Amino acid sequence: MYRDEAECAAETAPAAELRALAARVKSRFFTMDVAALLHGGWTVIEVGDGQVSGSPDHADRRAFYQELAARLG
Protein backbone atom coordinates (compact mmCIF):
# COMPACT_ATOMS: atom_id res chain seq x y z
CA MET A 1 0.00 0.00 0.00
CA TYR A 2 1.35 3.40 -0.89
CA ARG A 3 1.62 6.05 1.78
CA ASP A 4 -1.01 8.25 0.16
CA GLU A 5 -3.47 5.34 0.21
CA ALA A 6 -3.39 4.86 3.98
CA GLU A 7 -3.81 6.89 7.10
CA CYS A 8 -0.40 7.38 8.66
CA ALA A 9 1.64 9.88 10.59
CA ALA A 10 3.22 12.74 8.69
CA GLU A 11 6.70 11.41 9.46
CA THR A 12 9.10 11.70 6.54
CA ALA A 13 11.62 9.03 5.60
CA PRO A 14 15.20 9.97 6.55
CA ALA A 15 16.49 11.17 3.17
CA ALA A 16 20.16 11.43 4.19
CA GLU A 17 20.23 7.86 5.52
CA LEU A 18 18.44 6.53 2.44
CA ARG A 19 20.86 8.37 0.14
CA ALA A 20 23.78 6.77 1.99
CA LEU A 21 22.24 3.34 1.44
CA ALA A 22 21.46 4.13 -2.20
CA ALA A 23 25.09 5.14 -2.80
CA ARG A 24 26.07 1.54 -2.03
CA VAL A 25 23.86 0.13 -4.81
CA LYS A 26 25.91 -0.67 -7.90
CA SER A 27 23.31 0.67 -10.32
CA ARG A 28 22.40 4.11 -11.58
CA PHE A 29 18.72 3.27 -12.12
CA PHE A 30 16.86 1.45 -9.38
CA THR A 31 13.96 1.71 -6.99
CA MET A 32 14.04 1.42 -3.22
CA ASP A 33 10.84 0.57 -1.36
CA VAL A 34 10.85 1.70 2.25
CA ALA A 35 8.33 1.30 5.03
CA ALA A 36 7.66 3.09 8.28
CA LEU A 37 7.85 0.72 11.23
CA LEU A 38 4.91 0.53 13.60
CA HIS A 39 6.92 1.70 16.61
CA GLY A 40 9.05 4.26 14.78
CA GLY A 41 11.93 4.17 12.37
CA TRP A 42 12.17 2.96 8.80
CA THR A 43 13.27 -0.15 6.95
CA VAL A 44 14.15 -0.97 3.35
CA ILE A 45 11.74 -3.56 1.97
CA GLU A 46 13.20 -4.05 -1.49
CA VAL A 47 15.73 -2.66 -3.95
CA GLY A 48 14.86 -3.41 -7.55
CA ASP A 49 15.65 -2.71 -11.18
CA GLY A 50 14.22 0.68 -12.10
CA GLN A 51 13.11 -0.34 -15.56
CA VAL A 52 10.54 -2.79 -14.24
CA SER A 53 9.08 -0.46 -11.65
CA GLY A 54 5.71 1.16 -12.06
CA SER A 55 3.83 4.00 -10.46
CA PRO A 56 0.48 3.81 -8.68
CA ASP A 57 -2.55 4.02 -10.97
CA HIS A 58 -3.60 7.30 -9.38
CA ALA A 59 -0.15 8.94 -9.75
CA ASP A 60 0.18 12.21 -11.66
CA ARG A 61 2.79 11.04 -14.16
CA ARG A 62 3.14 14.45 -15.82
CA ALA A 63 3.99 16.07 -12.47
CA PHE A 64 6.45 13.26 -11.73
CA TYR A 65 8.35 13.71 -14.99
CA GLN A 66 8.29 17.50 -14.70
CA GLU A 67 9.82 17.26 -11.22
CA LEU A 68 12.37 14.71 -12.42
CA ALA A 69 13.37 16.96 -15.34
CA ALA A 70 13.67 19.97 -13.04
CA ARG A 71 15.95 18.11 -10.64
CA LEU A 72 18.12 16.70 -13.44
CA GLY A 73 18.33 19.97 -15.36
Secondary structure by P-SEA (a helix, b strand, c coil): cccccccccccccaaaaaaaaaaacccccbbbbbbbcccccccccccccccccccccccaaaaaaaaaaaaac
